[in-house]
């Protein structure tokens, strides 16, 4: 049994392509058409439709014309901007309660 992992799936203009992008079991975007010139164009279209997401997403592309399917994992971390607060180096206090800036 030959398990060649170097197989390249090609999308040609005119191929019927069905693709989805799902994250946490929820479909973020889907496309169905024949106007994609490459696999990268399919991925870009899905990411543009999906917008910003955080976490691990599964990209499934099916080329109905050529008869193959490609499943790829895409991970992203969209961290919100945190305001920088000055760090004060104060010695620990005995018998007092600490103030936690991010909890107040």
C-alpha positions as CSV (number, residue, x, y, z in Angstrom):
1,X,0.0,0.0,0.0
2,X,1.5,3.3,-1.1
3,X,0.5,6.3,1.1
4,X,1.9,9.2,-0.8
5,X,1.3,12.4,1.2
6,X,2.8,14.6,-1.6
7,X,-0.4,14.6,-3.7
8,X,-1.3,18.1,-4.8
9,X,-4.9,18.8,-5.4
10,X,-5.4,21.3,-8.2
11,X,-8.4,23.5,-8.9
12,X,-8.9,24.7,-12.5
13,X,-11.1,27.5,-13.6
14,X,-14.4,25.8,-14.5
15,X,-14.2,23.0,-12.0
16,X,-17.3,22.7,-9.8
17,X,-16.1,23.3,-6.2
18,X,-18.1,22.9,-3.0
19,X,-16.2,24.1,0.2
20,X,-17.0,24.9,3.8
21,X,-15.2,26.4,6.8
22,X,-16.4,25.2,10.2
23,X,-15.2,26.1,13.7
24,X,-16.4,24.4,16.9
25,X,-19.0,22.4,14.9
26,X,-20.5,25.6,13.4
27,X,-20.3,26.4,9.7
28,X,-18.7,29.8,9.3
29,X,-18.7,30.0,5.5
30,X,-19.6,27.9,2.5
31,X,-19.1,28.4,-1.3
32,X,-20.4,26.5,-4.3
33,X,-19.3,27.5,-7.7
34,X,-17.0,27.1,-10.7
35,X,-15.2,30.4,-10.8
36,X,-12.2,29.5,-8.7
37,X,-8.8,29.5,-10.4
38,X,-6.9,27.7,-7.6
39,X,-7.2,26.0,-4.2
40,X,-5.8,29.2,-2.7
41,X,-8.6,31.2,-4.2
42,X,-11.2,28.9,-2.6
43,X,-9.5,29.3,0.8
44,X,-9.3,33.1,0.4
45,X,-13.0,33.3,-0.5
46,X,-14.0,31.2,2.6
47,X,-11.8,33.3,4.9
48,X,-13.2,36.5,3.6
49,X,-16.8,35.3,4.1
50,X,-16.1,33.9,7.6
51,X,-14.5,37.0,8.9
52,X,-12.6,36.9,12.2
53,X,-12.8,33.7,14.2
54,X,-10.8,32.3,17.0
55,X,-9.6,28.7,17.4
56,X,-9.2,25.7,15.2
57,X,-11.3,25.6,12.0
58,X,-11.7,22.8,9.5
59,X,-11.6,23.7,5.8
60,X,-13.2,21.1,3.5
61,X,-12.9,21.5,-0.3
62,X,-14.5,19.1,-2.7
63,X,-13.7,19.3,-6.4
64,X,-16.8,17.6,-7.9
65,X,-15.3,17.8,-11.4
66,X,-12.1,15.9,-10.6
67,X,-13.5,13.8,-7.8
68,X,-11.3,14.7,-4.8
69,X,-11.8,16.1,-1.4
70,X,-9.2,18.0,0.7
71,X,-9.6,18.6,4.5
72,X,-7.3,21.0,6.2
73,X,-7.1,22.4,9.7
74,X,-6.7,26.2,10.1
75,X,-5.8,27.7,13.5
76,X,-5.9,31.3,14.4
77,X,-5.6,33.3,17.6
78,X,-7.4,36.6,17.4
79,X,-6.4,38.2,20.7
80,X,-8.2,41.4,21.7
81,X,-5.9,44.4,22.2
82,X,-5.2,44.9,25.9
83,X,-4.5,48.3,27.2
84,X,-1.0,48.3,28.7
85,X,-1.0,49.2,32.4
86,X,2.0,50.4,34.2
87,X,3.6,47.7,36.3
88,X,4.4,48.8,39.9
89,X,7.0,46.8,41.7
90,X,5.7,47.1,45.3
91,X,6.8,44.9,48.1
92,X,4.3,42.4,49.5
93,X,2.2,43.7,52.3
94,X,1.5,41.8,55.5
95,X,-2.1,41.6,56.8
96,X,-3.7,43.5,53.9
97,X,-5.7,42.4,50.9
98,X,-4.1,42.6,47.4
99,X,-5.7,44.6,44.7
100,X,-5.9,42.7,41.4
101,X,-6.1,45.3,38.6
102,X,-7.7,43.0,36.0
103,X,-10.4,41.8,38.4
104,X,-11.7,45.2,39.4
